[in-house]
Amino acid sequence: EGVPPGAEQQPVPPERAPPQSSASGALPDQVTPHRITTIAFIIEFLYGKQARLAPQTREKDQMTPTERTRVSFLIVNLIQFPDENLLSTVRRLVAVVARPILAAWAKRMIAVEEKGIAGLMDLFQAVEKLIIDDMENMARKRS
């Protein structure tokens, strides 16, 4: 009685169903808050890297090789580390990352939270754009 029309549970079409687990029993990767925050950080780091490589960038805005190495190791660690809570992730980022990148990351995380699924879609589109831009740059360098 309390279910609005069209809200009844419908079977999931086969093309939208999650993949069946393989013989090894491995489960498909899950989207978790830790993975979302890690992806958002990588996006902001790469956007910041592109801006820092621009010819008009001031020298004081450049990262030193040591800073780049520290951030790169942090990224690898975030990817490999089991899921952790947001507070732990923030503490790790604050200890290593420059304020402008942290601010951009925080803005992106706020947008994801405010927009919900649309915010996640924006995040995935940003990843896709970075990948496509990188592929185009590599193709230009080869020709």
C-alpha positions in Angstrom: 0.0 0.0 0.0 2.8 2.5 0.8 4.9 1.8 -2.3 4.5 4.5 -5.1 3.7 3.2 -8.6 6.7 2.1 -10.5 8.8 1.7 -7.3 8.2 -2.0 -7.1 11.4 -4.1 -7.2 12.1 -5.3 -10.7 14.5 -8.0 -11.8 17.9 -6.6 -12.9 18.4 -7.0 -16.7 21.4 -9.3 -17.4 23.4 -6.5 -19.1 23.2 -4.5 -15.8 23.9 -7.3 -13.4 27.2 -7.4 -11.6 29.7 -9.9 -13.1 29.6 -13.4 -11.9 32.5 -14.3 -9.7 35.2 -16.4 -11.4 36.1 -19.9 -10.5 38.6 -18.5 -8.0 35.8 -16.9 -6.1 37.2 -13.4 -6.3 34.7 -10.7 -5.7 34.5 -7.6 -8.0 36.1 -4.5 -6.7 33.8 -2.3 -4.5 33.5 1.5 -4.6 34.3 2.6 -1.1 34.7 6.0 0.5 38.5 5.4 0.8 38.7 4.7 -2.9 36.7 7.7 -3.8 38.9 10.0 -1.7 42.0 8.4 -3.2 40.8 8.9 -6.7 39.8 12.5 -6.0 43.3 13.1 -4.6 45.0 11.6 -7.6 42.9 13.8 -9.9 43.7 17.0 -8.0 47.4 16.0 -7.9 47.5 15.4 -11.6 45.6 18.6 -12.4 48.0 20.5 -10.1 50.9 18.8 -11.9 49.6 19.9 -15.3 49.3 23.5 -14.0 52.8 23.4 -12.5 54.2 22.3 -15.8 52.6 25.2 -17.7 55.2 27.7 -18.9 53.7 30.6 -17.0 54.0 28.8 -13.6 56.1 30.7 -11.0 59.1 28.9 -9.7 57.8 29.0 -6.1 54.8 27.0 -7.2 56.9 24.1 -8.5 57.3 21.0 -6.4 60.8 19.8 -5.6 61.8 16.3 -6.6 61.6 15.3 -2.9 58.0 16.6 -2.6 57.0 14.8 -5.8 58.6 11.6 -4.5 56.8 11.9 -1.1 53.4 12.5 -2.8 54.0 9.6 -5.2 54.8 7.2 -2.4 51.7 8.4 -0.6 49.5 7.7 -3.6 50.9 4.2 -4.0 50.3 3.6 -0.3 46.7 5.0 -0.5 46.0 2.6 -3.4 47.5 -0.4 -1.7 46.4 0.3 1.8 43.2 -1.4 3.1 40.3 1.0 3.3 40.6 3.5 6.1 38.3 6.2 7.4 38.3 9.8 6.2 40.0 11.2 9.3 43.0 8.9 8.8 43.2 9.7 5.1 43.1 13.4 5.8 45.9 13.1 8.4 48.1 11.3 5.9 47.4 13.9 3.2 48.0 16.9 5.5 51.4 15.5 6.6 52.7 15.3 3.0 50.7 17.4 0.5 50.9 21.2 -0.3 48.0 23.3 0.8 46.8 24.3 -2.8 46.4 20.6 -3.7 44.7 19.8 -0.4 42.2 22.7 -0.9 41.4 21.5 -4.4 40.9 18.0 -3.1 38.7 19.2 -0.3 36.5 21.2 -2.7 36.2 18.1 -4.9 35.2 15.9 -2.0 32.6 18.5 -0.9 31.2 18.5 -4.4 30.9 14.7 -4.5 29.1 14.8 -1.1 26.7 17.6 -2.1 25.9 16.2 -5.6 25.7 12.5 -4.6 25.7 10.2 -7.6 26.2 13.2 -10.0 29.3 14.1 -8.0 30.6 10.6 -8.5 29.9 10.8 -12.2 31.8 14.1 -12.3 34.7 12.3 -10.6 34.8 9.5 -13.1 34.5 11.9 -16.0 37.5 13.8 -14.6 39.5 10.5 -14.5 38.4 9.7 -18.1 39.5 13.2 -19.3 42.9 12.9 -17.7 43.4 9.5 -19.4 42.3 10.8 -22.8 44.4 13.9 -22.5 47.4 11.8 -21.6 46.9 9.5 -24.5 46.6 12.4 -26.9 49.8 14.0 -25.5 51.6 10.7 -26.0 50.3 10.4 -29.5 51.5 13.9 -30.3 55.0 13.2 -28.9 55.3 10.1 -31.1 54.4 11.9 -34.3 
